[in-house]
Amino acid sequence: MLAGIAVAGLAASCGRTQLDLAQAPLATDAAVDRPADRPLDAAPDLPLDHPLERPDVGPDLAVEHPPDHPCVPTTEICNGVDDDCDGLVDEDQPPIPCENGGYRYCVAGSYSQCPTRCEVCVPGSTRTCFTSFCTFWGSQPCAPDGRSFGPCKEAMVPPECKPIVDKGMRTAELEQCCLNYGYCCLDEFDLNNNGDRTEMLGQCEAVACTP
């Protein structure tokens, strides 16, 4: 009798009667989804090539293909489209070398233009300049942007011009020796008499920019 009262009291506290408890199914299927529950918590079946099934593709990079427009794999090219149906766009597109140096890159679905040539000198090149100390001979590198030369740094004078240096002279004769032996030389002494002491004379094809 006490057990019946306890059950009744428990049922009453839950808002149910003994009749409700008798009709309630036993909790033997607690770990099994009922058919009505499965659509709510079951993961949808996805194809193996779906981007969400690929662990190496993040959700911010994945491209979903709608069912009414299935993706047909082709070779990936630079066009802003997921050609090979892997969920990525324009991946692994190789840079294209430019004739005058530099590369074209795949950006936003198309290849960029070749970099503009320098305005003054070819980056990485050097010209000969003349210092006021020790060797009287220097090397002047082109700046990375190709728009100017860096400072004139002391360098070893070539043996052909060393007799002039041994005289302790930084003169037009040393610049002329620079030209005579095939260097690209800064015309500090205006050897061509045009009033420009910043131009380059000599073998400067690999140093000067081309139009």
C-alpha positions, 0 to 999 in steps of 0.5 A: 500500500505504501508503494502504491501511494509513493508511485501515485505521489510521484506520478502526481508530482509529474502531472501524470496519473497512474493510468498515464504511467500504465499506458506509457511505453517502457524506456527500452528504446532510449538509445534508438531513434524513433522514425519520427526523430531520425530526419532531425538528427541524422546526417545526410548522405553525401557523395564521397567527392562532396567538399564537406566530406573532404577533411582538407577543405575548410568551409570558407574555401569549399564551393558547393555545387547545386544538385540541379547543376552537377560539377563535371570534372575537367582540368583546373584552369585560371578562370574563377571556376572550380573546374576539377570539382574538388571544392577549390577555385583556381588552385595550384595554377603555375606562374607564367614567366615574363619575357623581360623578367618577373611572372604573371600570377593567377589572381581573381580568375585571370592572370595578372599582367607582366610587371612594368619594366624599370624606369632607370635600371634593371634590378640586380644590375650594377654600373661602375662609379668612381669614389674619392678614396683608396681605389677610386673605383666603385660599384653602384647597384640598381635599386629593387624597384629599378627607379634609381641606383644605390650608393657608390660602394668601393670596389677593386679596380680592374688590372687594366686601369690600376696604373691610373689609380696608382697615380692617386687620381680620380679623373676623366682618364679613369672613366675613359679607361672604364669605357675602354675595357667594356664596363657600364660607367657613370659619366661623372666627367661628362666625356661626351660634353652634353652637360649630363653627369648622371647618365651612363656610357659604355656597355650598358645594355644589361643595366639600362632599361629598354623602352 
